[in-house]
Amino acid sequence: MSSSVRKNSVRKKKKISTRVKKLPARNRVNKADCWDLSSLFPSDAAWEKAFKRWQKQIPEYTNFRGTLSKSGAALAACLDFDSRVERAAEKLEYYAFLKTAEDSTNNTYQNMLGRFRNAAQDAEELASYIRPELLAISSAKMKKLLASPAVRPWKLALARILRYKPHTLSQREERILAMQGEVNTASGQTFQQLHNSDMRFGLVTNEKGEKVELGHGNLGAFMESSKRSVRRKAYESYYDTFSQYEHTLASTLAGSIKTNVYKARVRGYGSALEAALFPDQVPVSLYENLIQTVSDHLPALHRYYALRAKALRIKTFNLYDQYVPLLPEIRMKHTWPQAVNVVLDSIAPLGPQYVKTLAGGLRGRWCDRYPNLGKTSGAFSAGSYDGDPYILMNFQENVLNDVFTLAHEAGHSMHSYYSAKHQPFSDYNYRIFVAEVASTFNEQLLSEHLLANCSNKKQRQLLIAREIDNIRGTIFRQVMFAEFERETHAMCEAGEPVLLESLQEIYRRLLVKYLGPQLDIDKYSNLECLRIPHFYRAFYVYKYATGMSAAIALAEKVTQGGRKELADYLNFLKSGQSKYPLELLQDAGVDMTVKAPIVAALSRFTKLVDQLDDML
């Protein structure tokens, strides 16, 4: 809602005109501001026709059961069929998903997506024999099959599957484990139910004097309030609710940890951490190096928190003081064309072809630009093998972060674009470990570009503070979470009980370690460990930190290097999952198995804190 005040020169009274700005319905949005999904399907009718054709193929999976070890030709026939079905499915799913994302109130697309997912579940069940049948083939026989010319295109895909053979049990045991699927996710589902449905946080009065219902969605806005009493009240109300469920939440988290430990032991891994790192072929030493290197650089983070306290004019620093902007009054406005132009200018180091391709997409119809009624919130990139790499935005002209979000999602989309253009379908879909590199790389280029072209001191302070907070949230905070996951799982593996008190003791110790002596630990602080959804997907968050560290290192290499450095990076974007993540990054010029890239990222953090300290 916006209010405008106009003066009446005759009566000399203020006349208040209140207008309510409503989101437009989807059918009222300018088509030029919407994505064009015709690269997937030209119409809903075309989707329906393709869906029926694909659905008729699914029963053919039964034709290949029991044939995989017969010959190279038989094995290749099965893999080729499976790939064709999956490729068609990806195209169908992306169209239905994106149509649902643009307007969740449209029942036609909800129904379309539901029908697809039901059919995809049928396909998954009928194809479920392929992996066990492959792993049951003897090593000698598999060697002969792999020598067949017909199997050559599938060597990489097969190698990724066959790595799991030492951790695969008998068919009967595998069936029993598969039947435990829903049981294994029960803790996470209970947490989600409590977290999203059952908790109520009461009303909080904002800085305008308005009473607002507090929830997960607007907690961040309260934590950014310039009025400390508002931040504190929202924080206490939020965590007071968590304290009422603390024993239940501790039990669900303990259940998730115990499940991870159980699954790792059953499959013969040395630890739950080792099991989680196995799919990406990441050594445990990388995880340990990351934690140790960040620990060594914590004095810089402590100094930043002290600087924050000084800038906010507070004696002690609390968790609810972490996110309030140091320069809340500064705004940097960008219209959509201006945002596109500044992003394109910033990525000039990636060469004219990269810029031209992205310019065509952003100025064309890759992107769904503005909010509308029923549209999915936030932003994402949705790149597929046979369609354009679409971007969903909810762009606002007065929000600088939306320009960075556009650069971020464009990085994902160009990664998908290059991978799809240069890899077969079986090898194009890059792993999560490297997914954040291309996106964060583009953010680094944008930040450097804005800083280099900024003559306004206040705006420069804003840009530096933003990058500091980005590194703080993506590296320091995520590594604190990663250390918590390591400690809690090690505690369980040592046979120690995982209880509320032990979880909170570990988390409190980590808060003191990471946030430093400036932090005032209150009775709510260690409840934060009970509200992090990522803890139910253990040993995932470290990838945010490694991704940003790699991106910072590669951005420096490309901007300060020559043709080789640029070619190496572009080849990385083209590589999909043709190699394991660490190998791809090494080819691009950064070795994440050593501390150097992490040290470089944290050294940049220190340098930025120095600059901000000098400017404030």
C-alpha positions in Angstrom: 0.0 0.0 0.0 1.3 3.5 -0.8 0.1 6.9 0.4 0.6 10.2 -1.3 0.1 13.6 0.4 -0.9 16.6 -1.6 -1.3 20.2 -0.4 -4.5 22.1 -1.2 -3.5 25.7 -1.8 -6.9 27.2 -1.2 -8.0 25.5 2.1 -4.4 24.8 3.3 -5.2 21.4 4.6 -3.5 18.1 3.9 -5.6 15.8 1.8 -4.6 12.2 2.1 -5.2 9.9 -0.9 -4.7 6.3 -0.2 -4.3 3.9 -3.1 -3.8 0.2 -2.8 -1.3 -1.3 -5.3 -2.5 -4.8 -6.1 -0.6 -7.5 -7.9 -2.0 -8.0 -11.5 -3.6 -11.2 -12.5 -1.5 -13.4 -14.8 -3.6 -12.6 -17.9 -3.1 -8.9 -17.3 0.7 -9.0 -17.5 2.5 -7.7 -20.6 3.6 -10.7 -22.6 6.9 -9.1 -23.3 7.6 -9.3 -19.6 6.8 -13.0 -19.4 8.9 -16.0 -20.5 8.1 -17.7 -23.7 8.0 -21.5 -23.1 7.6 -22.4 -26.8 11.1 -23.8 -26.8 9.6 -26.6 -24.7 6.1 -26.8 -26.2 4.2 -24.3 -28.4 1.0 -24.9 -26.6 -0.8 -26.9 -23.9 -2.3 -29.1 -26.6 1.2 -29.9 -27.8 2.2 -30.8 -24.3 -0.8 -33.1 -23.9 0.0 -34.9 -27.2 3.6 -35.4 -26.1 2.6 -36.5 -22.6 0.3 -39.3 -24.0 3.0 -40.5 -26.4 5.6 -40.6 -23.5 3.1 -42.3 -21.1 2.6 -45.1 -23.7 6.4 -45.8 -23.7 6.7 -46.4 -20.0 5.5 -50.0 -19.9 8.3 -50.9 -22.4 10.8 -50.9 -19.4 9.7 -54.5 -18.7 11.1 -55.5 -22.1 14.7 -55.1 -20.8 14.5 -56.8 -17.4 17.0 -59.6 -17.1 18.8 -58.7 -20.4 21.5 -56.3 -19.3 24.3 -58.8 -18.9 23.6 -60.6 -22.2 25.6 -58.4 -24.5 26.9 -54.9 -25.0 24.1 -54.3 -27.6 21.4 -55.4 -25.1 22.8 -53.2 -22.3 23.1 -50.2 -24.7 19.5 -50.7 -25.9 18.2 -50.5 -22.3 20.3 -47.4 -21.5 19.3 -45.7 -24.7 15.6 -46.3 -24.0 15.9 -45.1 -20.5 17.7 -42.0 -21.6 15.0 -41.2 -24.2 12.3 -41.6 -21.7 14.1 -39.4 -19.1 14.8 -36.7 -21.7 11.2 -36.6 -22.8 10.1 -36.5 -19.2 12.4 -33.6 -18.3 10.8 -31.5 -21.1 7.3 -32.4 -20.0 8.1 -31.7 -16.3 9.7 -28.3 -16.9 6.8 -27.0 -19.0 4.2 -28.1 -16.4 6.4 -26.9 -13.5 7.0 -23.5 -15.0 3.4 -23.0 -15.9 2.5 -23.7 -12.3 5.2 -21.3 -11.1 3.8 -18.4 -13.1 0.4 -18.8 -11.5 -0.2 -21.4 -8.7 -3.9 -20.6 -8.7 -4.4 -22.0 -12.2 -5.9 -25.5 -11.6 -5.2 -26.6 -15.2 -1.4 -26.5 -14.6 -1.7 -27.9 -11.1 -3.5 -30.9 -12.7 -1.0 -31.1 -15.5 1.9 -31.3 -13.1 0.1 -33.8 -10.9 -0.6 -36.1 -13.8 3.0 -35.9 -14.9 4.3 -36.8 -11.5 2.0 -39.7 -11.1 3.2 -41.1 -14.4 6.8 -40.4 -13.6 6.4 -42.4 -10.3 5.1 -45.3 -12.4 8.2 -45.0 -14.7 10.5 -44.9 -11.7 9.0 -48.1 -10.3 9.2 -50.0 -13.6 12.8 -48.8 -14.1 13.9 -49.6 -10.6 15.5 -53.0 -11.6 18.1 -51.3 -13.8 20.6 -50.2 -11.1 20.5 -53.4 -9.0 20.8 -55.5 -12.1 23.8 -53.6 -13.3 25.5 -53.9 -9.9 24.8 -57.6 -9.8 26.9 -58.2 -12.9 30.3 -59.7 -12.1 33.4 -57.5 -12.6 34.8 -59.8 -15.3 31.5 -59.7 -17.3 31.1 -56.0 -16.9 34.7 -55.5 -18.2 33.7 -57.3 -21.4 30.4 -55.3 -21.7 32.3 -52.0 -21.4 34.6 -53.1 -24.2 31.7 -53.2 -26.6 31.5 -50.3 -29.1 27.7 -50.0 -28.4 28.3 -49.3 -24.7 31.0 -46.6 -25.3 28.6 -43.6 -25.1 27.5 -44.9 -21.6 30.9 -45.4 -20.0 30.7 -42.3 -17.8 27.2 -43.0 -16.7 28.0 -46.6 -15.9 31.2 -45.7 -14.0 29.1 -43.4 -11.8 26.8 -46.3 -10.9 29.4 -49.0 -10.6 31.3 -47.0 -7.9 28.5 -47.9 -5.5 29.1 -51.7 -5.8 31.2 -52.0 -2.6 28.3 -50.3 -0.8 25.5 -52.3 -2.4 23.9 -55.2 -0.5 22.1 -58.3 -1.7 18.8 -57.9 -3.5 16.8 -59.0 -0.5 18.7 -56.5 1.8 18.3 -53.7 -0.7 14.6 -54.4 -0.9 14.3 -54.2 2.9 16.3 -50.9 2.8 14.0 -49.5 0.1 11.0 -50.4 2.2 12.4 -48.2 4.9 12.2 -45.1 2.7 9.2 -43.4 4.3 10.5 -44.3 7.8 13.8 -42.7 7.1 12.2 -39.4 6.2 9.8 -39.4 9.2 11.9 -37.1 11.3 12.2 -34.5 8.6 8.5 -34.6 7.8 7.6 -34.2 11.4 9.9 -31.2 11.6 8.3 -29.6 8.5 4.9 -30.2 9.9 5.8 -28.5 13.2 7.8 -25.8 11.6 5.4 -24.8 8.8 1.9 -25.8 10.1 1.7 -26.0 13.9 3.8 -23.1 15.2 2.3 -19.7 15.8 4.5 -16.8 16.8 2.0 -14.1 17.8 1.8 -10.4 16.9 4.7 -8.0 16.9 4.5 -4.2 16.6 6.7 -2.9 13.8 8.5 0.4 13.6 5.3 2.0 12.1 3.3 1.0 15.2 1.4 -1.6 13.2 0.7 -5.0 14.8 1.8 -7.7 12.4 1.5 -11.5 12.7 5.0 -12.9 12.9 6.0 -15.9 10.8 8.9 -17.6 9.0 8.2 -15.4 5.9 8.5 -12.0 7.5 11.0 -12.8 10.3 13.8 -11.5 8.0 12.1 -8.2 7.5 11.8 -7.7 11.3 15.5 -8.6 11.7 16.4 -5.8 9.3 14.3 -3.2 11.2 16.4 -0.2 12.2 14.6 -0.1 15.5 16.3 -2.5 17.9 13.3 -2.9 20.2 11.4 -4.2 17.2 14.1 -6.7 16.3 14.4 -7.9 19.9 10.7 -8.4 20.3 10.4 -10.3 17.1 13.4 -12.5 18.0 12.1 -13.2 21.5 8.5 -14.0 20.2 9.9 -16.3 17.5 12.2 -18.3 19.7 9.8 -18.3 22.6 7.6 -20.5 20.4 10.5 -22.7 19.6 11.2 -23.1 23.3 7.7 -24.6 23.8 8.6 -27.4 21.3 12.3 -27.7 22.1 12.2 -31.3 23.3 10.1 -32.5 20.3 12.4 -30.6 17.9 15.5 -32.1 19.5 14.0 -35.5 19.2 13.2 -35.0 15.4 16.8 -33.8 14.8 18.3 -36.6 16.8 16.1 -39.1 14.8 17.5 -37.6 11.5 21.1 -37.9 12.8 20.6 -41.5 13.9 19.1 -42.4 10.5 22.1 -41.0 8.7 24.5 -42.9 10.9 22.5 -46.1 10.5 22.4 -45.9 6.7 26.1 -45.2 6.5 26.9 -48.2 8.7 24.6 -50.6 6.9 26.3 -49.8 3.6 29.8 -50.0 5.0 30.9 -46.4 5.0 33.4 -45.2 7.6 31.0 -42.5 8.8 27.9 -40.6 7.9 30.1 -37.8 6.6 32.0 -40.2 4.3 28.7 -41.5 3.0 27.4 -38.0 2.2 30.6 -37.0 0.4 30.9 -40.3 -1.7 28.5 -39.3 -4.6 30.7 -36.3 -5.5 34.0 -38.2 -4.8 34.9 -35.6 -2.2 37.5 -36.6 0.4 36.8 -36.1 4.1 40.0 -34.0 4.2 38.4 -31.3 2.1 35.6 -31.0 4.6 38.1 -30.8 7.5 40.3 -28.3 5.6 37.3 -26.1 5.1 36.4 -26.0 8.8 40.0 -25.5 9.9 40.7 -22.7 7.4 37.6 -20.8 8.3 38.4 -21.3 12.0 41.9 -19.7 11.4 40.2 -16.6 9.9 37.6 -16.0 12.6 39.4 -12.9 14.0 38.3 -11.0 10.9 34.7 -12.0 11.4 34.9 -11.0 15.1 36.3 -7.6 14.0 33.4 -7.2 11.6 30.9 -7.9 14.4 32.7 -5.3 16.6 32.5 -2.9 13.7 28.8 -3.6 13.4 28.2 -2.9 17.1 30.1 0.3 16.8 28.1 1.4 13.7 24.8 0.5 15.4 25.9 2.2 18.6 25.2 -0.8 20.8 27.5 -2.0 23.6 26.7 -5.7 23.3 25.9 -7.6 20.1 23.0 -10.1 19.9 21.9 -12.6 17.2 19.1 -10.2 16.2 21.7 -7.5 15.3 23.3 -9.6 12.6 21.1 -8.6 9.6 20.0 -4.9 10.1 21.5 -2.9 7.2 24.3 -0.6 8.3 23.2 1.9 5.7 19.4 1.5 5.5 18.7 4.8 3.9 20.7 4.2 0.7 18.8 3.1 -2.4 20.2 2.2 -5.9 17.3 2.1 -8.3 17.4 0.1 -11.5 14.7 -0.4 -14.1 14.6 -3.8 -15.7 16.5 -2.6 -18.9 19.1 -0.8 -16.6 19.5 -4.0 -14.5 20.0 -6.1 -17.7 22.5 -3.5 -19.0 24.6 -3.4 -15.8 24.7 -7.2 -15.6 25.8 -7.5 -19.2 28.4 -4.8 -18.7 29.8 -6.6 -15.7 30.2 -9.9 -17.4 32.2 -8.5 -20.3 35.3 -10.4 -19.1 33.6 -13.6 -20.2 33.8 -12.7 -23.8 31.5 -11.4 -26.6 29.8 -14.7 -27.3 28.8 -15.2 -23.7 27.5 -11.7 -23.5 25.6 -11.9 -26.8 23.9 -15.1 -25.8 22.8 -13.9 -22.4 21.7 -10.5 -23.8 19.5 -12.3 -26.3 17.9 -14.2 -23.4 17.4 -11.4 -20.9 16.2 -8.9 -23.5 14.1 -11.6 -25.1 11.9 -14.1 -23.4 14.0 -16.3 -21.1 12.9 -14.4 -18.1 9.6 -14.0 -16.3 10.3 -10.6 -14.9 7.8 -9.1 -12.4 5.5 -10.3 -9.6 1.9 -11.2 -10.4 -1.0 -12.8 -8.5 -0.3 -16.4 -7.7 3.3 -16.4 -8.9 6.0 -18.3 -7.1 8.0 -16.1 -4.8 11.8 -15.6 -4.9 13.8 -16.5 -8.0 15.2 -19.5 -9.7 16.9 -20.7 -12.9 15.3 -23.7 -14.7 17.7 -24.9 -17.4 16.8 -28.1 -19.3 18.4 -30.0 -22.1 15.9 -29.2 -24.9 14.5 -25.8 -23.8 15.8 -22.3 -23.1 17.4 -21.9 -19.6 14.5 -20.0 -18.1 14.7 -17.6 -15.1 11.9 -16.7 -12.7 12.2 -13.3 -11.1 10.0 -11.0 -8.9 12.0 -8.0 -9.9 11.7 -4.7 -7.9 13.4 -1.6 -9.2 14.3 -0.2 -5.7 15.9 -3.5 -4.5 19.6 -3.7 -5.3 19.7 -7.4 -4.3 17.3 -8.1 -7.2 20.1 -6.9 -9.6 22.5 -9.3 -8.0 19.8 -12.1 -8.0 19.5 -11.5 -11.8 23.2 -11.9 -12.2 23.2 -15.0 -10.0 20.4 -16.8 -11.8 21.8 -15.8 -15.2 25.0 -17.6 -14.2 23.0 -20.7 -13.5 21.2 -20.4 -16.8 24.4 -19.9 -18.8 25.9 -22.9 -17.1 22.9 -25.0 -18.2 23.0 -23.5 -21.7 26.7 -24.4 -22.2 26.4 -27.8 -20.7 23.4 -28.7 -22.8 25.1 -27.5 -26.0 28.3 -29.5 -25.4 27.4 -32.7 -23.5 25.1 -35.7 -24.3 21.9 -35.8 -22.2 23.4 -38.4 -19.8 26.3 -36.1 -18.9 24.9 -32.6 -19.1 23.3 -32.1 -15.7 26.0 -30.7 -13.5 26.3 -31.6 -9.8 25.2 -29.3 -6.9 28.8 -29.1 -5.8 29.6 -26.9 -8.8 26.2 -25.4 -9.4 26.8 -22.4 -7.2 30.2 -21.6 -8.8 28.8 -20.1 -12.1 26.1 -18.1 -10.3 28.4 -16.7 -7.6 31.1 -16.0 -10.2 28.7 -13.6 -11.9 27.8 -11.9 -8.7 31.5 -11.3 -8.1 31.9 -9.7 -11.5 28.8 -7.5 -10.8 30.1 -6.4 -7.5 33.5 -5.5 -8.9 31.9 -3.6 -11.8 29.6 -1.6 -9.5 32.5 -0.7 -7.2 34.7 0.3 -10.0 32.1 2.6 -11.4 30.7 4.0 -8.2 31.7 7.6 -7.2 29.1 8.0 -4.5 30.7 7.3 -1.1 27.5 6.1 0.6 26.7 3.7 -2.3 30.2 2.4 -2.2 29.8 1.7 1.5 26.6 -0.1 0.7 28.2 -2.3 -1.9 31.1 -3.2 0.3 28.8 -4.0 3.2 26.7 -6.2 1.0 29.6 -8.3 -0.2 30.9 -8.6 3.4 27.5 -9.9 4.5 27.3 -12.2 1.4 30.6 -13.9 2.3 29.7 -14.0 6.0 26.4 -15.7 5.3 27.7 -18.1 2.6 31.1 -19.1 4.0 31.3 -18.4 7.7 27.7 -19.2 8.7 27.4 -22.3 6.5 30.7 -23.6 7.8 29.5 -23.1 11.3 26.5 -25.3 10.3 28.8 -27.8 8.7 30.9 -28.0 11.9 27.7 -28.6 13.9 26.7 -31.4 11.6 30.1 -33.0 11.9 30.1 -32.8 15.7 26.5 -34.1 16.2 27.0 -37.1 13.9 30.4 -37.9 15.5 28.7 -37.8 18.9 26.1 -40.3 17.7 28.7 -42.5 16.1 30.6 -42.6 19.4 27.5 -44.0 21.1 26.7 -40.8 23.0 23.0 -39.9 23.5 21.8 -37.1 21.2 19.7 -35.0 23.6 18.4 -31.4 23.7 21.1 -30.5 26.2 24.0 -31.9 24.1 22.7 -30.4 20.9 22.4 -27.0 22.6 25.8 -27.3 24.2 27.5 -27.9 20.9 25.6 -25.1 19.2 26.3 -22.6 22.0 30.0 -23.4 21.9 30.0 -22.8 18.1 28.2 -19.5 18.5 30.8 -18.3 20.9 33.6 -19.5 18.5 32.2 -18.0 15.3 30.6 -14.8 16.6 33.3 -13.9 19.1 33.5 -12.1 22.4 31.2 -9.3 21.1 28.2 -11.6 21.2 25.8 -11.6 24.1 24.6 -15.1 24.5 21.0 -15.1 25.8 18.6 -17.9 26.7 17.3 -18.1 23.1 20.6 -18.2 21.2 21.2 -21.9 21.2 17.6 -22.6 20.1 18.6 -21.7 16.6 20.0 -25.2 16.0 16.4 -26.5 16.2 15.1 -24.4 13.3 17.5 -25.0 10.5 15.8 -27.1 7.7 19.2 -28.0 6.1 20.1 -30.1 9.1 17.6 -32.6 7.9 19.7 -32.9 4.7 23.0 -33.3 6.5 26.4 -32.4 5.0 24.9 -30.3 2.2 25.6 -26.7 3.4 29.4 -27.0 3.1 28.9 -26.8 -0.7 27.7 -23.2 -0.4 31.1 -22.3 1.1 33.2 -24.3 -1.4 31.1 -22.9 -4.3 31.7 -19.3 -3.2 35.4 -19.9 -2.5 35.9 -21.4 -6.0 33.9 -18.6 -7.6 36.0 -15.9 -6.0 39.2 -17.6 -7.0 38.1 -18.2 -10.6 36.7 -14.7 -11.0 40.1 -13.3 -10.0 41.8 -15.7 -12.4 39.6 -14.7 -15.4 39.7 -11.0 -14.8 43.4 -10.8 -14.2 44.4 -13.5 -16.6 44.4 -14.0 -20.4 42.9 -16.2 -23.1 43.8 -19.4 -21.4 42.1 -18.6 -18.1 39.0 -17.5 -19.9 39.0 -20.6 -22.1 39.5 -22.8 -19.0 36.5 -21.3 -17.3 34.2 -21.5 -20.3 35.2 -25.2 -20.7 34.2 -25.7 -17.1 30.7 -24.3 -18.0 30.5 -26.7 -21.0 31.5 -29.8 -19.0 28.3 -30.7 -17.3 29.1 -33.8 -15.2 31.5 -35.3 -17.7 34.0 -35.5 -14.7 33.6 -35.4 -10.9 33.3 -31.9 -9.5 36.8 -31.5 -8.1 38.3 -32.6 -11.4 36.2 -30.0 -13.3 37.3 -27.3 -10.9 40.9 -28.3 -11.2 40.6 -28.1 -15.0 39.2 -24.6 -14.6 42.2 -23.6 -12.5 41.2 -24.0 -8.9 42.1 -26.9 -6.6 39.6 -27.2 -3.8 41.5 -30.0 -2.1 43.9 -27.5 -0.7 43.3 -24.5 1.5 44.5 -21.8 -1.0 41.1 -20.9 -2.6 39.4 -20.7 0.8 42.2 -18.6 2.2 41.9 -16.3 -0.9 38.1 -15.8 -0.3 38.6 -15.1 3.4 41.5 -12.7 2.7 39.1 -10.8 0.4 36.6 -10.7 3.4 39.4 -9.2 5.6 40.2 -6.6 2.9 36.6 -5.6 2.6 36.2 -5.2 6.4 39.3 -3.0 6.4 37.8 -0.8 3.7 34.5 -0.5 5.4 36.2 0.3 8.7 38.1 3.1 7.0 34.9 4.5 5.5 32.5 4.4 8.4 
